[in-house]
Amino acid sequence: MDKNTKTIVWIVSGICALAMIGIVVLLITMSHLRKENEEKDREIFNLNEQVSFEQSQAVLRFDDEHALDEQLQTFEHLKLDNDSLQQLLDQQTEHAKDLVSQIKKLRQENSSDKARINALLKELAAVRELIMGYVRQIDELNTQNQQLTAENEQVKQENQQMRQRNTHLTTQNQQLTETVTRAKQLDVTHFEMTPLNNRDKKTRYLRKTVKLQLDYTIGKNITTEPGMKTVYLRLISPSDRLLGEQESKVFPFEDGEVPYSLKQEIEYAGEVYNGTFYWSFSGEPQEGTYRVEFFAEGNQIGQFSFTLD
């Protein structure tokens, strides 16, 4: 081996040695960095756990036993106006009691298991949120009920107003019907009594009176239907006795039947009609005031009085 070859060998050997040393140093450095990163990761994890634990306590205000008891009392004193939700509330309240009991036990034992306490606090927070959800549902239902009550009240008022309007219209219709009925009703506008003797002559003496001539006038009425009409007359004595009363001599009136003394069939054409009834006494007439009542088509169309003395 000449001198140049030896020199090259030494140079290559030196480079290899330096390369080996560099690799060893690099491996040692990488291992150290990996350990540092693992330690930092553990620190961050522990810090996150601590922050999560402290946040749970801060948000829920469960920092001590007193805060837990206050929260539990709040749950127990909640009463909902809904049987189904109240049953769910009672179930969740019992669950909350159990969670609070476990948290207290771990704290009394000075447990270092913060993860377990944190999990219980989170579960208690979930229970609290569930219970508050029931409360919100009741609030929403109450609001809806108030709105429905207000709407129902408005509907009732509108219905009441509608009933009042209907009643008013019904009253108006009844009044109109009555007005039309009255307008169509016949009306005796004039009556005159003439006492007659046995020769059908007018007499001034009661003892000579054997017959009464009863003249009447029905006024003009163009609204009533023309045609044959039956006019009934009731002649009532001074002793308040219906003259000529018989069981078979009755006419329909309102909801019953009324006895009459005389009746006439007349043809009425809507113009003024003059008619006459005659009443004959079987003995000497009674002295005093007599009443005469006229009826036609289910209506009383006239009432008068006269005196015999």
C-alpha positions as CSV (number, residue, x, y, z in Angstrom):
1,M,0.0,0.0,0.0
2,D,1.5,3.3,-1.1
3,K,1.3,6.5,0.9
4,N,-1.7,7.9,-1.0
5,T,-3.8,4.9,-0.5
6,K,-3.2,4.9,3.3
7,T,-4.2,8.5,3.4
8,I,-7.5,7.8,1.7
9,V,-8.3,4.9,4.1
10,W,-7.6,7.1,7.1
11,I,-9.9,9.8,5.7
12,V,-12.8,7.4,5.0
13,S,-12.4,5.8,8.5
14,G,-12.5,9.3,10.1
15,I,-15.7,10.2,8.2
16,C,-17.3,6.9,9.2
17,A,-16.4,7.5,12.8
18,L,-17.8,11.0,12.8
19,A,-21.0,9.7,11.1
20,M,-21.4,7.1,13.9
21,I,-20.9,9.7,16.6
22,G,-23.5,12.0,14.9
23,I,-26.1,9.3,14.7
24,V,-25.6,8.4,18.4
25,V,-25.9,12.1,19.4
26,L,-29.1,12.4,17.3
27,L,-30.7,9.4,18.8
28,I,-29.9,10.7,22.3
29,T,-31.3,14.1,21.5
30,M,-34.5,12.7,20.0
31,S,-35.1,10.5,23.0
32,H,-34.7,13.4,25.3
33,L,-37.2,15.5,23.2
34,R,-39.7,12.7,23.2
35,K,-39.6,12.5,27.0
36,E,-40.0,16.3,27.3
37,N,-43.0,16.2,25.0
38,E,-44.6,13.3,27.0
39,E,-44.2,15.3,30.2
40,K,-45.7,18.4,28.6
41,D,-48.7,16.3,27.3
42,R,-49.3,14.9,30.8
43,E,-49.1,18.5,32.3
44,I,-51.6,19.7,29.7
45,F,-53.9,16.8,30.3
46,N,-53.8,17.3,34.1
47,L,-54.3,21.0,33.6
48,N,-57.3,20.4,31.3
49,E,-58.8,18.0,33.9
50,Q,-58.3,20.5,36.6
51,V,-59.9,23.3,34.6
52,S,-62.8,21.1,33.6
53,F,-63.3,20.1,37.3
54,E,-63.2,23.7,38.4
55,Q,-65.5,24.9,35.6
56,S,-68.0,22.3,36.6
57,Q,-68.0,23.5,40.1
58,A,-68.1,27.1,39.2
59,V,-70.9,26.8,36.7
60,L,-73.1,24.7,39.0
61,R,-72.0,26.5,42.1
62,F,-71.4,23.2,43.8
63,D,-68.2,24.5,45.5
64,D,-69.1,23.1,48.9
65,E,-71.6,21.0,50.8
66,H,-73.8,23.9,51.5
67,A,-74.1,24.7,47.8
68,L,-75.0,21.1,47.1
69,D,-77.7,21.1,49.8
70,E,-79.2,24.4,48.5
71,Q,-79.4,23.0,45.0
72,L,-81.0,19.8,46.2
73,Q,-83.6,21.8,48.2
74,T,-84.4,23.8,45.1
75,F,-85.1,20.5,43.3
76,E,-87.3,19.2,46.2
77,H,-89.3,22.4,46.4
78,L,-90.2,22.5,42.7
79,K,-93.9,21.7,42.1
80,L,-95.2,21.5,38.6
81,D,-98.8,21.9,37.5
82,N,-98.6,18.7,35.5
83,D,-98.9,15.2,36.9
84,S,-96.8,13.5,34.3
85,L,-93.9,16.1,34.5
86,Q,-94.2,16.1,38.3
87,Q,-93.6,12.3,38.3
88,L,-90.5,12.7,36.1
89,L,-89.3,15.6,38.3
90,D,-89.6,13.4,41.4
91,Q,-87.6,10.7,39.7
92,Q,-84.8,13.1,38.7
93,T,-84.8,14.6,42.2
94,E,-84.2,11.2,43.7
95,H,-81.4,10.7,41.2
96,A,-79.9,14.1,42.2
97,K,-80.1,13.1,45.9
98,D,-78.1,10.0,45.1
99,L,-75.5,11.9,43.1
100,V,-75.1,14.5,45.9
101,S,-74.7,11.7,48.4
102,Q,-71.9,10.2,46.4
103,I,-70.2,13.5,45.9
104,K,-70.3,14.3,49.6
105,K,-68.9,10.8,50.5
106,L,-66.0,11.3,48.1
107,R,-65.2,14.7,49.5
108,Q,-65.5,13.5,53.1
109,E,-63.0,10.7,52.3
110,N,-60.7,13.4,50.8
111,S,-60.7,11.4,47.7
112,S,-58.1,12.3,45.1
113,D,-60.2,10.9,42.4
114,K,-61.0,14.2,40.8
115,A,-62.1,12.5,37.6
116,R,-64.8,10.6,39.5
117,I,-66.0,13.7,41.3
118,N,-66.0,15.6,38.1
119,A,-68.1,12.9,36.4
120,L,-70.6,13.0,39.2
121,L,-70.8,16.8,39.0
122,K,-71.3,16.6,35.3
123,E,-74.1,14.0,35.7
124,L,-75.6,16.3,38.4
125,A,-75.4,19.2,36.0
126,A,-77.2,17.1,33.4
127,V,-79.9,16.2,35.9
128,R,-80.2,19.9,36.9
129,E,-80.6,20.8,33.2
130,L,-83.3,18.1,32.7
131,I,-85.2,19.4,35.7
132,M,-84.9,23.0,34.5
133,G,-86.2,21.7,31.2
134,Y,-89.3,20.5,33.0
135,V,-89.7,23.9,34.5
136,R,-89.4,25.6,31.1
137,Q,-91.9,23.2,29.7
138,I,-94.4,24.2,32.4
139,D,-93.7,27.8,31.8
140,E,-94.3,27.4,28.1
141,L,-97.5,25.4,28.8
142,N,-98.6,28.1,31.3
143,T,-97.9,30.8,28.7
144,Q,-99.8,28.8,26.1
145,N,-102.7,28.2,28.6
146,Q,-102.8,31.9,29.3
147,Q,-102.9,32.6,25.6
148,L,-105.6,30.0,25.1
149,T,-107.5,31.4,28.1
150,A,-107.3,34.9,26.7
151,E,-108.4,33.6,23.3
152,N,-111.2,31.6,24.8
153,E,-112.3,34.7,26.8
154,Q,-112.3,36.6,23.5
155,V,-114.3,33.9,21.8
156,K,-116.7,33.9,24.7
157,Q,-117.1,37.7,24.5
158,E,-117.6,37.4,20.7
159,N,-120.1,34.6,21.2
160,Q,-121.9,36.7,23.9
161,Q,-122.0,39.6,21.6
162,M,-123.3,37.3,18.8
163,R,-126.0,35.9,21.2
164,Q,-127.0,39.4,22.1
165,R,-127.2,40.4,18.5
166,N,-129.2,37.3,17.8
167,T,-131.5,38.0,20.8
168,H,-131.9,41.5,19.5
169,L,-132.7,40.3,16.0
170,T,-135.1,37.7,17.4
171,T,-136.8,40.3,19.5
172,Q,-137.0,42.6,16.5
173,N,-138.4,39.7,14.4
174,Q,-140.9,38.9,17.1
175,Q,-141.9,42.6,17.3
176,L,-142.2,42.7,13.6
177,T,-144.2,39.5,13.5
178,E,-146.5,40.9,16.3
179,T,-146.8,44.2,14.4
180,V,-147.7,42.3,11.2
181,T,-150.1,40.1,13.1
182,R,-151.7,43.1,14.8
183,A,-151.9,44.9,11.4
184,K,-153.7,41.9,9.9
185,Q,-156.0,41.6,12.9
186,L,-159.6,42.7,12.6
187,D,-160.8,45.5,14.8
188,V,-164.3,46.4,16.0
189,T,-164.2,50.1,15.9
190,H,-167.8,50.9,16.9
191,F,-170.5,49.3,19.0
192,E,-174.0,50.3,19.8
193,M,-176.8,48.5,21.8
194,T,-180.5,49.1,21.3
195,P,-183.1,47.5,23.6
196,L,-186.2,46.2,21.8
197,N,-189.7,45.3,23.0
198,N,-191.9,42.4,21.8
199,R,-192.7,44.3,18.6
200,D,-189.0,44.8,17.8
201,K,-189.4,48.5,18.6
202,K,-186.9,50.5,20.6
203,T,-187.9,50.9,24.2
204,R,-186.7,52.9,27.2
205,Y,-188.2,50.6,29.8
206,L,-186.3,47.6,31.3
207,R,-189.5,45.7,32.0
208,K,-190.5,45.9,28.4
209,T,-187.1,44.9,27.0
210,V,-187.2,41.4,25.5
211,K,-184.4,41.6,23.0
212,L,-181.1,43.4,22.4
213,Q,-179.9,44.7,19.1
214,L,-176.1,44.7,19.1
215,D,-174.7,46.7,16.2
216,Y,-170.9,46.6,15.5
217,T,-168.5,47.9,12.9
218,I,-165.3,46.3,11.8
219,G,-162.8,48.8,10.4
220,K,-161.0,48.8,7.1
221,N,-158.0,46.5,6.9
222,I,-156.3,45.9,3.6
223,T,-153.5,43.7,5.1
224,T,-155.8,40.9,6.2
225,E,-156.7,38.1,3.8
226,P,-160.2,38.7,2.5
227,G,-162.8,35.9,2.7
228,M,-165.3,34.3,5.1
229,K,-164.7,35.1,8.8
230,T,-166.3,33.8,12.0
231,V,-167.2,36.5,14.5
232,Y,-167.9,35.3,18.1
233,L,-169.7,37.4,20.7
234,R,-169.6,36.9,24.4
235,L,-172.4,38.7,26.4
236,I,-171.7,38.9,30.1
237,S,-174.4,39.8,32.6
238,P,-174.0,42.3,35.5
239,S,-173.6,39.2,37.8
240,D,-170.6,38.2,35.7
241,R,-172.4,35.2,34.1
242,L,-172.0,34.4,30.4
243,L,-175.4,34.5,28.8
244,G,-176.3,31.5,26.5
245,E,-173.4,29.4,27.8
246,Q,-173.5,25.9,26.5
247,E,-170.9,23.1,26.5
248,S,-170.9,22.8,22.8
249,K,-170.6,26.5,22.1
250,V,-166.8,27.1,22.3
251,F,-164.1,28.4,20.1
252,P,-160.3,28.0,20.2
253,F,-158.4,30.8,21.8
254,E,-154.7,30.8,22.7
255,D,-154.0,27.5,24.5
256,G,-157.6,26.5,25.3
257,E,-161.3,26.9,24.4
258,V,-163.6,29.7,25.3
259,P,-167.4,29.6,25.5
260,Y,-169.4,32.1,23.5
261,S,-173.0,33.5,23.4
262,L,-173.5,34.1,19.7
263,K,-171.6,33.7,16.4
264,Q,-171.8,35.0,12.8
265,E,-170.3,34.0,9.5
266,I,-169.4,37.2,7.6
267,E,-167.7,37.8,4.3
268,Y,-165.0,40.4,4.8
269,A,-163.3,42.1,1.8
270,G,-161.0,44.4,3.6
271,E,-163.4,47.3,3.7
272,V,-165.5,48.7,6.6
273,Y,-168.1,46.0,7.6
274,N,-171.3,46.7,9.6
275,G,-172.9,43.7,11.3
276,T,-175.7,43.1,13.9
277,F,-176.3,40.4,16.6
278,Y,-179.6,39.9,18.3
279,W,-180.0,38.5,21.8
280,S,-183.4,37.5,23.2
281,F,-184.1,37.3,26.9
282,S,-186.1,34.4,28.3
283,G,-187.4,36.6,31.2
284,E,-187.0,40.1,32.5
285,P,-183.5,41.3,31.9
286,Q,-181.2,42.0,34.9
287,E,-180.6,45.6,35.7
288,G,-177.0,46.8,35.6
289,T,-173.9,46.9,33.4
290,Y,-173.3,44.3,30.7
291,R,-170.0,43.5,28.9
292,V,-169.7,42.6,25.3
293,E,-166.5,40.9,23.9
294,F,-165.8,40.2,20.2
295,F,-163.4,37.6,18.9
296,A,-162.3,36.5,15.4
297,E,-159.5,34.4,14.0
298,G,-158.1,33.6,17.5
299,N,-157.9,37.3,18.6
300,Q,-160.0,39.5,20.8
301,I,-161.0,42.3,18.4
302,G,-163.2,44.4,20.6
303,Q,-164.6,44.9,24.1
304,F,-167.5,47.2,25.2
305,S,-170.0,47.7,27.9
306,F,-173.6,49.1,28.2
307,T,-176.1,49.5,31.0
308,L,-179.8,48.5,31.3
309,D,-181.8,50.3,33.9
